[in-house]
Amino acid sequence: MNKKVIKIIFEIVRYTIIIFGAFWMILPFFWLFSASLMTPQELMSDTPKWLPEKPQWNNYLQVLKRVPIFTYYKNSIIVAGSVTVLVILTSSMAGFAFAKLRFFGRKILFSFVLSTMMFPVFIFLIPVYYLMKLFGWLNSYLALIVPFAVSGYGIFLMRQFVMTIPDELLDSARLDGASQFKVYSVIILPLIKPALATLAILTFIGQWNSFLWPLIVTSTAQKFMTLPVGISRLSLAFSTAETQHLIITALVYQVVPMVILFLYLQRYYVKGFVLSGFSNL
């Protein structure tokens, strides 16, 4: 068997694995959309169905009538967008400081930042909740945004990316009289756009899908509830058999914007991980 035949067989196997993996990744999204067009009887059927006998496009209108979904959309956009901007700002500044500035306790402080990534977020829910109550921020945007303004992972990602930028480039700017802030804003930020895009995507999607914290801090204020919390109210207000298909339809409302955003920014997402320099620890 010559090398050409072996190469062809290898390519066939590789693409088969890729197609199989892509199929399993797409399958949940396909079923979610298909199930959103089914009747309650089709969803609860003993025999699983992949396609509706007659698409129920009215399900989408029923969701709009049952819950103020556009209010939830607005809240999710405000919260996810604000947190994303704050995380990008704090992470890029801290990443630049840890990577390129020399100050006392830098390594110890960075180790502390890394240590925060070791603990699950759930152990901080109670103390942070009491802080929000102490500040009088419950049932407000501040309680949804401020606790997530700084990200340990974001600082780590930015620091690793900034470390790949040559020191000579920054030193030449300083010799020309550039301040540290100008070095950061004029040189660092344009060079780390792929990493910023990656962090923005991960942060926005994480906040968009966040459920537990918004549920806790907006339990008595519907006007501040985000989309996941608002969708859960469908199952609380009505019986499961009555709302199963509507809950799935509401999930489509939640998922579609994120899929579109990811497809649009995926090139930055991939590039950010390829160039992030994780080996420079």
Rosetta blueprint (number, residue, H / E / L):
1 M L
2 N L
3 K H
4 K H
5 V H
6 I H
7 K H
8 I H
9 I H
10 F H
11 E H
12 I H
13 V H
14 R H
15 Y H
16 T H
17 I H
18 I H
19 I H
20 F H
21 G H
22 A H
23 F H
24 W H
25 M H
26 I H
27 L H
28 P H
29 F H
30 F H
31 W H
32 L H
33 F H
34 S H
35 A H
36 S L
37 L L
38 M L
39 T L
40 P H
41 Q H
42 E H
43 L H
44 M L
45 S L
46 D L
47 T L
48 P L
49 K L
50 W L
51 L L
52 P L
53 E L
54 K L
55 P L
56 Q L
57 W L
58 N H
59 N H
60 Y H
61 L H
62 Q H
63 V H
64 L H
65 K H
66 R H
67 V L
68 P L
69 I H
70 F H
71 T H
72 Y H
73 Y H
74 K H
75 N H
76 S H
77 I H
78 I H
79 V H
80 A H
81 G H
82 S H
83 V H
84 T H
85 V H
86 L H
87 V H
88 I H
89 L H
90 T H
91 S H
92 S H
93 M H
94 A H
95 G H
96 F H
97 A H
98 F H
99 A H
100 K H
101 L L
102 R L
103 F L
104 F L
105 G L
106 R H
107 K H
108 I H
109 L H
110 F H
111 S H
112 F H
113 V H
114 L H
115 S H
116 T H
117 M H
118 M H
119 F L
120 P L
121 V H
122 F H
123 I H
124 F H
125 L H
126 I H
127 P H
128 V H
129 Y H
130 Y H
131 L H
132 M H
133 K H
134 L H
135 F H
136 G L
137 W L
138 L L
139 N L
140 S L
141 Y H
142 L H
143 A H
144 L H
145 I H
146 V H
147 P H
148 F H
149 A L
150 V L
151 S L
152 G H
153 Y H
154 G H
155 I H
156 F H
157 L H
158 M H
159 R H
160 Q H
161 F H
162 V H
163 M L
164 T L
165 I L
166 P L
167 D H
168 E H
169 L H
170 L H
171 D H
172 S H
173 A H
174 R H
175 L H
176 D L
177 G L
178 A L
179 S L
180 Q H
181 F H
182 K H
183 V H
184 Y H
185 S H
186 V H
187 I H
188 I H
189 L H
190 P H
191 L H
192 I L
193 K H
194 P H
195 A H
196 L H
197 A H
198 T H
199 L H
200 A H
201 I H
202 L H
203 T H
204 F H
205 I H
206 G H
207 Q H
208 W H
209 N L
210 S L
211 F L
212 L H
213 W H
214 P H
215 L H
216 I H
217 V H
218 T L
219 S L
220 T L
221 A L
222 Q H
223 K H
224 F H
225 M L
226 T L
227 L H
228 P H
229 V H
230 G H
231 I H
232 S H
233 R H
234 L H
235 S H
236 L H
237 A H
238 F L
239 S L
240 T H
241 A H
242 E H
243 T H
244 Q H
245 H H
246 L H
247 I H
248 I H
249 T H
250 A H
251 L H
252 V H
253 Y H
254 Q H
255 V H
256 V H
257 P H
258 M H
259 V H
260 I H
261 L H
262 F H
263 L H
264 Y H
265 L H
266 Q H
267 R H
268 Y H
269 Y H
270 V H
271 K H
272 G H
273 F H
274 V H
275 L L
276 S L
277 G L
278 F L
279 S L
280 N L
281 L L
